[in-house]
C-alpha cells in the first residue's frame, strides 16, 4: 500500500546507514514516463510524482541521504518523459542513460571525511623536503 512506502523505505535506508555509517546515500527520483506508450494503468506520471514525493520526504528526514531529481534532465517541461527517449515509455535508450550518468557525476554533495582519532605523524625531513621543493599544501 502507498501509505506504507515511506516508513518501509526509511527503514531500508536506516539499515544501509547502520551497515555503512560514514556513507553518503543518494536516492534518485523515479523518471517520468511517456504515457502515450504505456500499456498498464499503474505506470503513469501521477504515480511517479507520488513516489518521488515520498522519496524526497524521507531524504529530508535523514541527514545522510540526498535526493537527486533526474526529471531535471528528462522532463518535457509538462511533467512527462521527453518524447522519443524510450521505446516503451519507461526504459531509456542508451544515449539518455549516458546523460543520466553525466548528471550523477555532476550532482554530488561534498561531505568532509570523518576526522581520524589521531593525527598522522609527519617527519621533519618530509616537511623540509616539501618546503624546499614547493610542494607543500600552500602551493597545491
C-alpha positions in Angstrom: 0.0 0.0 0.0 1.1 3.5 -0.8 0.8 4.7 2.8 3.3 2.0 4.0 6.0 3.0 1.5 7.6 6.0 3.3 8.0 4.0 6.6 9.4 0.9 4.8 11.8 2.9 2.6 13.1 4.9 5.6 13.7 1.6 7.4 15.8 0.3 4.5 17.8 3.5 4.4 18.4 3.3 8.1 19.6 -0.3 7.7 22.1 0.8 5.0 23.2 3.6 7.3 23.9 1.1 10.1 26.0 -1.0 7.8 27.9 2.0 6.4 27.6 4.8 8.9 30.1 7.1 7.0 28.5 6.6 3.6 26.6 9.3 1.9 23.4 7.8 0.4 21.9 9.2 -2.8 18.4 8.5 -3.8 17.4 9.0 -7.4 14.0 10.1 -8.4 11.8 7.8 -10.5 11.9 9.1 -14.0 8.7 10.3 -15.7 7.1 8.0 -18.2 5.8 8.7 -21.7 2.2 7.9 -21.0 1.2 7.6 -24.7 3.4 4.4 -24.9 2.3 2.8 -21.6 0.0 -0.2 -21.6 -0.5 -0.6 -17.8 -2.7 1.6 -15.6 -0.2 2.0 -12.7 2.7 3.3 -14.9 1.7 6.9 -15.0 3.2 10.3 -14.1 0.7 10.8 -11.2 2.2 7.7 -9.5 5.7 8.9 -10.4 5.1 12.3 -8.7 3.6 10.5 -5.7 6.5 8.1 -5.2 9.0 10.9 -5.8 7.3 13.0 -3.1 7.8 10.1 -0.7 11.4 9.7 -1.7 12.1 13.4 -1.1 10.3 13.5 2.2 12.3 10.5 3.6 15.6 12.0 2.3 14.7 15.3 4.0 14.3 13.4 7.4 17.7 11.7 7.2 20.8 13.9 7.2 22.9 11.3 5.4 20.6 10.9 2.4 20.4 13.2 -0.7 17.6 13.2 -3.3 18.6 13.6 -6.9 15.8 14.7 -9.2 16.6 13.0 -12.6 13.5 14.7 -14.0 15.5 17.9 -14.2 17.0 16.5 -17.4 14.3 14.0 -18.6 11.1 16.1 -18.3 9.5 17.5 -21.4 8.5 20.5 -19.2 5.0 19.3 -18.8 5.5 16.5 -16.2 6.2 13.7 -18.7 9.2 12.0 -20.2 10.9 13.6 -23.2 9.3 12.2 -26.3 11.5 9.7 -28.0 13.7 9.0 -25.0 12.4 5.4 -24.7 10.9 2.7 -27.0 8.3 1.6 -24.4 7.8 4.9 -22.5 9.7 3.7 -19.4 13.2 2.3 -20.2 15.6 4.8 -21.6 17.7 4.5 -24.7 21.4 4.3 -24.2 22.1 7.9 -25.1 19.7 9.0 -22.3 21.4 6.6 -19.9 24.7 8.3 -20.7 23.0 11.7 -19.9 21.9 10.2 -16.6 25.5 9.1 -15.8 26.8 12.6 -16.6 24.1 14.1 -14.3 25.1 11.8 -11.5 28.7 12.6 -11.9 28.0 16.3 -11.6 25.4 16.3 -8.8 27.0 15.2 -5.6 27.4 16.6 -2.1 30.9 17.3 -0.8 30.9 15.7 2.5 34.0 16.1 4.6 35.7 12.8 5.5 35.4 11.9 9.2 38.3 13.1 11.2 40.7 10.3 12.3 41.1 9.8 16.0 44.8 10.5 15.9 46.7 13.0 13.7 49.0 11.4 11.1 52.7 12.0 12.0 54.8 13.8 9.6 58.6 13.6 9.9 60.7 16.8 9.9 62.5 15.6 6.8 59.2 15.3 4.8 58.2 18.8 5.9 61.6 20.3 5.0 61.6 18.5 1.6 58.1 19.8 0.8 59.1 23.4 1.8 62.2 23.2 -0.3 60.5 21.8 -3.4 57.4 24.0 -3.2 55.1 21.0 -3.0 53.5 21.8 0.4 49.8 22.3 0.8 50.1 26.1 0.4 51.1 25.6 -3.2 48.7 22.8 -4.1 
